[in-house]
Amino acid sequence: MTTTLYGIPNCDTVKKARAWLADNGHDFTFHDFKKQGLTRDLVASWLEQLDWETLVNRKGTTWRNLPDERKAQIVDKASALELMLENPSVIKRPVLQGVGPVSVGFSLDAYAAKFKDAA
C-alpha cells in the first residue's frame, strides 16, 4: 500500500510530518484534502480505525468558528463523518495511511516507531 499523508500544506504540523518523512527517506504521497477533497469511503475507513473524537479537532479554529448548534449535533461517528465531509479543515492533521494502522497527528517518536515497526 502506498503511504499517503493527508492534510493541508500550510498547517505547521503537516509541514513537520512532511519534512520528517522526506528527511528520513520515506516515499509518500501528499493529499491536500482542501484542494483534492475527501471521499465518504475514505473518511469512513478512517473512522473504522480511529475514534471520531480523535479525528475531529475540537481545538482548531474551524471547530471554534462553528455555530454552537452545529457543534451540538456532532455526537457520534455518523454525525462526525458528515461534518468532516462538509468541513475537511475540522479534521485533526495530518492523517497518515499506509504504514500500519491509520494515525493522526505528528510526533517524532510516534513516526520513528511507526516506520521502525513497518520495516
ZAVEXKE-855244 format. One record per atom (N, C-alpha, C, O, CB): x, y, z; residue in three letters. Coordinates in steps of 0.1 Angstrom, whole numbers, plus 5000, padded with zeros to 4 digits. Glycine has a CB too. Layout:
N
XYZALA...
//
This chain:
119
500849885000MET500050005000MET500950125000MET501950135007MET499050005012MET500550224993THR501250354992THR501050435005THR499950435011THR500750434980THR502150495010THR502050585021THR501450715017THR502050775008THR503450595028THR500450755023THR499750885020THR499650965032THR499150925043THR498450865013THR500051095031LEU499951195042LEU498851285038LEU498951355027LEU501251265045LEU497751295046TYR496651385043TYR496651505052TYR496951495063TYR495251305045TYR496351615046GLY496351745053GLY496251865044GLY495751855033GLY497651755062GLY496651975050ILE496752095042ILE498152155043ILE498752145053ILE495652205047ILE498652205032PRO500052245031PRO500552355041PRO501652355044PRO500452275017PRO499652445045ASN500052555053ASN499952515068ASN500252605076ASN499252675050ASN499552395072CYS499452355086CYS500852325091CYS501652245084CYS498552235087CYS501252385102ASP502652365107ASP502952215111ASP504052175108ASP502752445120ASP501952145116THR502152005120THR502351925107THR503151835107THR500951955128THR501551955097VAL501751885084VAL503051915078VAL503751825073VAL500551925074VAL503552035079LYS504852075074LYS505951985081LYS506851935075LYS505152225076LYS505851975094LYS506751895102LYS506751745098LYS507851685096LYS506451905117LYS505551695096ALA505451555092ALA506051535078ALA506751435076ALA503951505092ALA505751625069ARG506351615055ARG507851625055ARG508551545049ARG505751725046ARG508351715063ALA509851725064ALA510451605070ALA511451555065ALA510151855073ALA509851545081TRP510351425087TRP510351315077TRP511351245076TRP509551385099TRP509251295070LEU509251185060LEU510351205049LEU510951105046LEU507851175054LEU510451325044ALA511451345034ALA512851335039ALA513751265033ALA511251485028ALA513151385051ASP514451385057ASP514851235060ASP516051205061ASP514551465069ASP513851155063ASN514151015066ASN514050915055ASN514050795057ASN513250975078ASN513950975043GLY513950895031GLY512650805028GLY512750705022GLY515050805031GLY511550845033HIS510350765032HIS509550825020HIS509150945020HIS509450765044HIS509250735010ASP508350774999ASP506950795004ASP506450705011ASP508550674987ASP506350905000PHE504950925003PHE504251014993PHE504951084986PHE504850975018PHE502951004993THR502151094985THR501451194995THR500951155005THR501151024976THR501551324991PHE500751424999PHE499451444993PHE499351474981PHE501651555001PHE498351445001HIS497051464996HIS496451585003HIS496251585015HIS496051344998HIS496351694996ASP495851825001ASP494251805001ASP493651824991ASP496251954993ASP493751785013PHE492251755012PHE491351875011PHE490151865009PHE491951685025PHE491951995012LYS491152115008LYS491052124993LYS489952154988LYS491752235014LYS492152094986LYS492152114971LYS491651984965LYS490851994955LYS493452144966LYS492051874970GLN491751744963GLN490451674969GLN489951584963GLN492951644964GLN490051724980GLY488851664986GLY489051534993GLY490151484993GLY487751654975GLY487951484998LEU487951365005LEU486651285001LEU485651345000LEU488051385021LEU486751155000THR485551074997THR484951025010THR485651015020THR485950964988THR483651005009ARG482950945021ARG483650805025ARG483750785037ARG481450925017ARG483950725015ASP484550595018ASP485850605025ASP486150535034ASP484750515005ASP486650705021LEU487950725027LEU487850765042LEU488450705051LEU488850835020LEU487050865045VAL486850915058VAL486150805067VAL486550785078VAL485951045059VAL485250735061ALA484650625068ALA485650515072ALA485550455083ALA483450565060ALA486550495063SER487650395066SER488550445078SER488950365086SER488450365054SER488750575078TRP489550625090TRP488750605102TRP489350565113TRP489850775088TRP487450625102LEU486550615113LEU486450465118LEU485950445129LEU485250675111LEU486750375109GLU486850235114GLU488050205122GLU488050105130GLU486750145101GLU489050285121GLN490350265128GLN490550355139GLN491350325148GLN491450265118GLN489950475138LEU490150585148LEU488850625154LEU487850625146LEU490950695142LEU488850665166ASP487650715172ASP487350855166ASP488250935163ASP487750735187ASP486050885164TRP485651015157TRP486151135166TRP486451235160TRP484151025156TRP486251115179GLU486651225187GLU488151245186GLU488651355189GLU486351195202GLU488951155181THR490351175178THR490451245165THR491351335163THR491051035177THR489651215155LEU489751285142LEU489251425141LEU489751505134LEU489051195132LEU488251455149VAL487651595149VAL488451675158VAL488651655170VAL486151585154VAL489051785153ASN489951865160ASN489151975167ASN488852085161ASN491051935151ASN488851955179ARG487952045187ARG488752165192ARG488252255198ARG487251975198ARG490052165190LYS490952275195LYS491252375184LYS491752485186LYS492252225201LYS490852335171GLY491252425160GLY490252535157GLY489152535163GLY491352335148GLY490652625149THR489852745145THR488552705138THR487552765141THR490652835137THR488652605130THR487452565122THR486352525132THR485152565131THR487752445112THR486652435142TRP485652395152TRP485152515160TRP483952525162TRP486352285161TRP486052595165ARG485652705173ARG484752805165ARG483952875172ARG486952785178ARG484952815152ASN484052905144ASN482752845141ASN481852915135ASN484852945132ASN482552715143LEU481252655140LEU480152715150LEU480452745162LEU481252505142LEU478952735145PRO477852775154PRO477652665165PRO477852545163PRO476552795147PRO477352715177ASP477152615188ASP476052515185ASP476252395189ASP476652695201ASP475052545177GLU474052445173GLU474652335165GLU474352215166GLU472952515165GLU475652375156ARG476252275148ARG477152185156ARG477252065154ARG477152345136ARG477952245165LYS478752165174LYS477952065182LYS478351945184LYS479552255184LYS476852105187ALA475952015195ALA475451895187ALA475051795193ALA474752095201ALA475451905174GLN474951805165GLN475951685163GLN475651585159GLN474551855152GLN477251715167ILE478251615165ILE478351525177ILE479051565187ILE479651685162ILE477751415177VAL477551325188VAL478051185186VAL478051105196VAL476151335193VAL478351155174ASP478651015171ASP479451005157ASP479751105151ASP477450925170ASP479850885154LYS480650865142LYS479950915129LYS480550985121LYS480850715140LYS478650895128ALA477850935116ALA477851085115ALA478051145104ALA476450885116ALA477551155126SER477451305125SER478851365123SER479051465116SER476851365138SER479851305129ALA481251345127ALA481651335112ALA482351415107ALA482251275136ALA481251215106LEU481651195092LEU481051305083LEU481751355075LEU481051055088LEU479751335086GLU479151445078GLU479851575079GLU480151655070GLU477651465082GLU480251615092LEU480951735094LEU482351735087LEU482651835081LEU481151755110LEU483051625088MET484351625082MET484251635066MET485151685060MET485051495085MET483251585061LEU483051595046LEU482651735042LEU483051785032LEU481951495041LEU481851805051GLU481451945048GLU482652035051GLU482752135043GLU480251975058GLU483452005061ASN484452095065ASN485752015068ASN486051985079ASN484052175078ASN486551985057PRO487751905060PRO488751965069PRO489551895075PRO488351875046PRO488652095070SER489652165079SER489352135094SER490252165102SER489552315077SER488252065097VAL488052035111VAL488751895115VAL488751865127VAL486452015113VAL489351835105ILE490051705108ILE491351735114ILE492151825109ILE490151625095ILE491751665124LYS493051685130LYS494051635120LYS493851535114LYS493151605144LYS495151705119ARG496151685109ARG497551655115ARG497851695126ARG496251795099ARG498351585107PRO498051515095PRO497451375098PRO497551325109PRO499251505086PRO496851315087VAL496451175088VAL497451105079VAL497651135068VAL494951155083VAL497950995085LEU498950915078LEU498350775076LEU497950705085LEU500250905086LEU498350735063GLN497850605059GLN498850525051GLN499550585043GLN496450625052GLN498850395053GLY499750315045GLY500950255053GLY501650165047GLY500250385034GLY501150295065VAL502150235074VAL501450195087VAL501250275096VAL503350335076VAL501150065088GLY500450025100GLY499050085100GLY498550125090GLY501250055112GLY498450095112PRO497150155113PRO497150295110PRO498250365111PRO496550125127PRO496050355105VAL495950495102VAL496250575115VAL495850535126VAL494550535097VAL497050685114SER497350765126SER497050905123SER496950945111SER498850745130SER496850985133VAL496551125132VAL497551205141VAL497851155152VAL495051155136VAL497951325137GLY498851405144GLY500251365140GLY500551275132GLY498651385159GLY501251435146PHE502651405144PHE503451425156PHE503251525164PHE503151505132PHE504351335158SER505451345168SER506651275163SER506451165156SER504951305183SER507751325166LEU508951255161LEU509051105166LEU509351015158LEU510251325166LEU508751085179ASP508850955185ASP507850855178ASP508150745175ASP508650955200ASP506550905176ALA505550825171ALA505850785156ALA505750665153ALA504150895171ALA506350875148TYR506650845135TYR507850755134TYR507950655126TYR506950975127TYR508850775142ALA510050685142ALA509650545146ALA510150455140ALA511150745153ALA508850525156ALA508350395160ALA507550335149ALA507650215146ALA507550405173ALA506650415143LYS505750355133LYS506550305121LYS506250195116LYS504750465128LYS507550375116PHE508350335105PHE509350225108PHE509650145100PHE509050455099PHE509750225121LYS510650115125LYS509949985125LYS510449885120LYS511250145139LYS508649995131ASP507849875131ASP507449825117ASP507249705115ASP506649895139ASP507349915108ALA506949875094ALA508149825086ALA507949755075ALA506349995087ALA509349845090ALA510549795083ALA510749655083ALA511649605076ALA511749865088ALA
//
